Amino acid sequence: MFIKINAKHVAFSEDAGKSIQLLENSYYLNLNKLIQIDFQDCFIDNNSIKLEHLIKLYVLVDEGVWNFMTLYFTKSNYKEFQRIKKIVKK
């Protein structure tokens, strides 16, 4: 099963937050490959955008190999954060 993560006001990093970039296109998360997911509050202000919530996704990419990605959400995109949290926690 896939869920769509809308790109508006959502940022991501694949390197433990060292390089945070805005999503340019919507992202489709394959829930069948999801190993673990963590939801947290945060406060990151990188001068152009303030990020207040994050989701850490641990995903199986190849047999036995996993990777992680962090999605960051603005205050204005809290509804998207809650929507994803509700779907995944079912």
C-alpha positions as semicolon CSV with decimal commas, in nm:
position;residue;x (nm);y (nm);z (nm)
1;M;0,000;0,000;0,000
2;F;0,125;0,348;-0,087
3;I;0,039;0,681;0,071
4;K;0,096;1,013;-0,100
5;I;0,289;1,281;0,087
6;N;0,210;1,620;-0,060
7;A;0,511;1,839;-0,132
8;K;0,371;2,175;-0,020
9;H;0,574;2,301;0,278
10;V;0,738;1,963;0,341
11;A;1,115;1,924;0,358
12;F;1,331;1,612;0,374
13;S;1,682;1,493;0,451
14;E;1,859;1,163;0,402
15;D;2,165;1,252;0,607
16;A;2,045;1,300;0,966
17;G;1,940;1,660;0,903
18;K;2,269;1,794;0,770
19;S;2,116;1,887;0,435
20;I;1,746;1,973;0,456
21;Q;1,574;2,039;0,123
22;L;1,216;2,115;0,025
23;L;1,032;1,836;-0,156
24;E;0,983;1,944;-0,515
25;N;0,727;1,676;-0,601
26;S;0,488;1,466;-0,401
27;Y;0,643;1,155;-0,248
28;Y;0,481;0,811;-0,243
29;L;0,568;0,602;0,061
30;N;0,544;0,223;0,024
31;L;0,404;0,110;0,359
32;N;0,494;-0,253;0,278
33;K;0,865;-0,161;0,295
34;L;0,834;0,046;0,613
35;I;1,032;-0,103;0,902
36;Q;0,985;0,168;1,163
37;I;0,845;0,520;1,186
38;D;0,906;0,786;1,452
39;F;0,703;1,104;1,502
40;Q;0,858;1,399;1,686
41;D;0,822;1,767;1,747
42;C;1,120;1,978;1,652
43;F;1,213;2,339;1,593
44;I;1,441;2,412;1,300
45;D;1,469;2,761;1,154
46;N;1,689;2,768;0,843
47;N;1,609;3,134;0,759
48;S;1,371;3,050;0,476
49;I;1,133;2,812;0,653
50;K;1,051;2,711;1,011
51;L;1,003;2,338;1,063
52;E;0,811;2,215;1,367
53;H;0,736;1,844;1,324
54;L;0,925;1,552;1,181
55;I;0,871;1,194;1,077
56;K;1,166;0,954;1,057
57;L;1,103;0,675;0,808
58;Y;1,309;0,356;0,818
59;V;1,252;0,171;0,491
60;L;1,372;-0,161;0,356
61;V;1,537;-0,082;0,021
62;D;1,691;-0,418;-0,067
63;E;1,673;-0,755;0,098
64;G;1,829;-0,705;0,440
65;V;1,933;-0,345;0,368
66;W;1,742;-0,050;0,512
67;N;1,769;0,324;0,475
68;F;1,613;0,616;0,651
69;M;1,466;0,947;0,548
70;T;1,332;1,229;0,761
71;L;1,035;1,442;0,656
72;Y;0,997;1,787;0,815
73;F;0,670;1,978;0,834
74;T;0,591;2,346;0,885
75;K;0,329;2,469;1,128
76;S;0,101;2,544;0,832
77;N;0,131;2,183;0,716
78;Y;0,040;2,024;1,051
79;K;-0,269;1,864;0,895
80;E;-0,049;1,666;0,652
81;F;0,168;1,554;0,944
82;Q;-0,142;1,436;1,136
83;R;-0,289;1,264;0,827
84;I;0,025;1,056;0,776
85;K;0,047;0,976;1,147
86;K;-0,314;0,855;1,151
87;I;-0,272;0,632;0,842
88;V;0,050;0,472;0,961
89;K;-0,067;0,406;1,316
90;K;-0,368;0,199;1,198
